[in-house]
């Protein structure tokens, strides 16, 4: 078994203090849900992942999909909302039994499974999650995921001396930045 390629994304767009408001999966207003643009990104990610891995594609098709679990201190369900449609489209179970603070356990589970994996995580913990992987010497991980960016992939590619990190733009929706 070889180490898997891992794609990490931030949950899709969340409400800003000045709006637009978030809506839950029933369309009810919620400050813990995705904005309409966020729901569009979640759908676009599902379509993108369904067709990933074809010839010349830099993104592999995930065989596992993880999302940050909610807990009593973090009511946001945005990672699960983003990942749910992706898992459904790929006919996979969404794995959401690990949450913030469980990054080391998540890495152990992902690496031991040996399958290409998509992780939809809380952006404040993505650098910690990324650093928990066995990184190749010299691999630099940003201190923070950019606060204003929902349109990036962090791709961890295994190599002989550990994982390397590539940060790439998603370019899925109008207005997405063309560069990382």
Secondary structure, 3 states (H helix, E strand, C coil): CCCCCEEEEECCCECCCCCCCCECCCCCECCCCECHHHHHHHHHHHHHHHCCCCCCCCCCCCCEEEECCCECCECCCHHHHHHHHHHHHCCCCEECCCCCCCHHHHHHHHHHHCCCEEEEECHHHHHHHHHHCCECCCCCCCCCCCCCCCCEEEEEEEECCEEEEEEEECCCCCCCCCCC
